[in-house]
Amino acid sequence: MRRSLQVLLALSALAGLGAQVCRAEGPEAGPIVASGTVPDESTRVAILTRLREVFGANRVVDNLSVGGVVAPPNWSSYATRIIGPGLKTVSRGQLALDGTNVSISGQVSSEAQRQQLASDLAGNLNPTYLVRNSLQVAAPQQNVLDKTLADRTVEFESGSANITPRGTAVLDEMAVAMRSMRAQKFEVVGHTDNIGSRAYNLALSAARAMSVKGYLAGKGIDAGAIATRGDGPDRPVAENATEAGRARNRRIEFRVVN
């Protein structure tokens, strides 16, 4: 008897889904667990390679088995296409691919993000695939931060972690919003464009996140309630081919930590 063709990926597990393979700060610290059955070894390798590209090799746990199933045409290609950087925004989540049925669950920070992820999945599949979107928007406190920041970015001097006057004006508003959330923990995440080496941009984004933390602490936010991380160029929100896109990617993200 042929078994059901299925791959189940545990995404960005705050609660620690699956085996714990690393420990780090922030909502993306948990393991990415790949389980289920795939038709052949080349498909297993392709899926694991893509997961490691997106999430980092030290976070991927291989629980995949091979054989005993028959895949739809081009199934391996579709399985790797749906593993994209956008999945890194999902916490406490799962992405399941069962034949031509795809489902995604977990938490995201906004309704726009929830819809975008489902759209990205569908856009990488042909019409025979069915996508079920069970993502949920995080707590209302996150919406307060999102609305306060709106579509603005915290600006820094070029190649520096020094915040510009326009950047501090944005942070003054963010501090007011954060002070309204009593006994709440936050995470500040720095992002860059892809100009320069990845190592340089990771360091720069981390330094900028620390600068923001320092400024917010000076505005009365408990420094112990703010975690920081630098993601460098790894999570773009726009194409880096244009200056406008690069400007959007050079940003600070504010998260409520549940």
Salt bridges, closest charged atoms under 4 A:
GLU28 OE1 - ARG229 NH2 3.84
GLU28 OE2 - ARG235 NH1 3.77
GLU28 OE2 - ARG255 NH2 3.73
GLU41 OE2 - ARG44 NH2 2.68
GLU53 OE1 - ARG50 NH1 3.24
ASP62 OD2 - ARG44 NH1 2.35
GLU111 OE1 - ARG114 NE 3.05
GLU155 OE2 - ARG166 NH1 3.81
ASP172 OD1 - LYS219 NZ 3.69
GLU173 OE1 - ARG152 NH2 3.03
GLU187 OE2 - ARG229 NH1 2.63
GLU187 OE1 - ARG255 NH1 3.43
ASP193 OD2 - ARG250 NH1 2.71
ASP231 OD1 - ARG229 NE 2.84
ASP231 OD2 - ARG235 NH1 3.38
ASP234 OD2 - ARG198 NH2 2.61
GLU243 OE1 - ARG246 NH2 3.34
GLU243 OE2 - ARG250 NH2 2.85
GLU253 OE1 - HIS191 NE2 2.85
GLU253 OE1 - ARG235 NH1 3.27
GLU253 OE2 - ARG255 NE 3.07
